Amino acid sequence: MTQLSATAAETKKAMASEVAATKTWRHVIQPDADAAANYLNLPPAQGPGEATMATRTDGQVDLLVLL
């Protein structure tokens, strides 16, 4: 399983708190599907319909996350 850096967790928390009143779609790139799943489950975890992902030809994963 791919480990996420502490920076990824801190960045997600910062983005979430920055727009606490109004959620905004954000684009995040993760190195693989495991990292993408781990990122989505970091606090605050995404709920149904709050994220979508697509795998690139190089194996990286694009995430669109509602934060």
N, C-alpha and C positions, 0 to 999 in steps of 0.2 A: 504494500500500500504506500502510495506517495505521501510524504510528510509535507505539510505546509509550513512556511516560515512564520515566525512571530510577526514579521512585517505584514504578511498577507492578512493575518487576523486583526492587527491594529488598523490597517487600512480599511477593512470592511467595517469595523466598529466606528471609525471616524466618518466614513461616508454615510452610515446609517444615522449617526447622531447629528450630522450636518444638515440633514433634510428631514428631521423628525416630524415636522408639521406636514410636509408635502413629499410624497414619495416620487422618485425620479428613476427612469430606466438608466442603468449604468452598463458600460461594456468592460468586461474583464477577460483577460486571456490567461488560461492555465496550461501547464505543460502536457497534461494528459487527463483522461476521464476520471481517474481516481482523485487527482488533485482538484478537479472541478467539483466532484461530489463532496469532497471534504470541505471545500470553500463554501459551498451552498449550505452545509450543515453547521458552519461556525455561527456563534451567536451574533446577531439575531438570525436564526435559521429562516429560510424562505418558506412561505406557505404555498398552497396550490395556486398555480397561475402566476407566481411572482418571479419565475426564472425560466429561461429557455437556453438550450445549448446546441452547438453545432461543432462537429469535428472537422478540422482542417486536413488537407492532404498530407501535411507534415506531422500529423498526430496531435498537434496542440488543439485546445478546445476554446472556442469563443463562448462566453457566457453573457447573456443579457439578464441583468438582475434588477428587480424593482426594490430600491432601498429608499 
